[in-house]
Amino acid sequence: MMNRLAKDENNHMIFYRSLVDAVLEVDQNGVIDAIVDTIINFQMPGHSGIENFYPRAMKIALGGIYDPPIVTGK
């Protein structure tokens, strides 16, 4: 199951990488602006729709899945 998930995630990465490459050829400044905006304003998926999201996400972060600053945005 994990191999299937990893393959699927890799396919997503390849798709989005190819998409960004193609759009960069059309509107490089617009793409760069959009990427910067996304990075600056990033919030973890679920931040506004999952009850008690931050405490739950912090437990996962402290378990080593990702870093606590990703949860808090700091």
C-alpha positions as CSV (number, residue, x, y, z in Angstrom):
1,M,0.0,0.0,0.0
2,M,2.8,2.4,0.9
3,N,4.5,1.7,-2.4
4,R,1.3,2.6,-4.2
5,L,0.9,5.8,-2.3
6,A,4.6,6.8,-2.9
7,K,4.1,6.2,-6.6
8,D,1.0,8.2,-6.7
9,E,2.7,11.1,-4.9
10,N,5.6,10.9,-7.3
11,N,3.1,11.2,-10.2
12,H,1.6,14.3,-8.6
13,M,5.0,15.8,-8.3
14,I,5.9,15.1,-12.0
15,F,2.5,16.5,-13.1
16,Y,2.9,19.8,-11.1
17,R,6.6,20.1,-12.1
18,S,5.6,19.8,-15.8
19,L,2.7,22.2,-15.4
20,V,4.9,24.9,-13.8
21,D,7.6,24.4,-16.5
22,A,5.0,24.9,-19.2
23,V,3.4,28.0,-17.6
24,L,6.9,29.5,-16.9
25,E,7.3,29.6,-20.7
26,V,4.1,31.6,-21.0
27,D,4.2,34.0,-18.0
28,Q,7.5,33.7,-16.0
29,N,6.8,36.8,-13.8
30,G,3.2,35.8,-13.1
31,V,4.3,32.3,-12.0
32,I,7.1,33.6,-9.8
33,D,4.7,36.0,-8.2
34,A,2.2,33.2,-7.6
35,I,4.9,31.0,-6.1
36,V,6.1,33.7,-3.8
37,D,2.5,34.5,-2.7
38,T,1.9,30.8,-2.0
39,I,5.1,30.5,0.1
40,I,4.4,33.7,2.1
41,N,0.8,32.8,2.8
42,F,1.0,29.1,3.2
43,Q,-1.2,27.4,5.8
44,M,-1.3,23.7,6.4
45,P,-4.2,21.9,4.7
46,G,-7.0,21.5,7.2
47,H,-6.2,24.6,9.2
48,S,-9.7,26.0,8.8
49,G,-11.8,22.9,8.5
50,I,-10.6,20.4,11.1
51,E,-11.6,20.8,14.7
52,N,-8.6,21.3,17.0
53,F,-6.4,21.3,14.0
54,Y,-3.3,23.0,15.5
55,P,-3.0,20.7,18.6
56,R,-3.4,17.6,16.5
57,A,-1.0,18.9,13.8
58,M,1.6,19.7,16.6
59,K,1.4,16.1,17.9
60,I,2.2,14.8,14.4
61,A,5.0,17.4,14.0
62,L,6.5,16.4,17.4
63,G,6.3,12.8,16.2
64,G,8.8,13.7,13.5
65,I,6.5,13.7,10.5
66,Y,7.2,17.4,9.8
67,D,8.6,20.4,11.7
68,P,6.6,22.3,14.3
69,P,7.3,25.7,12.4
70,I,5.3,24.3,9.5
71,V,2.3,24.0,11.8
72,T,2.5,27.4,13.3
73,G,3.8,29.3,10.3
74,K,6.7,30.7,12.4
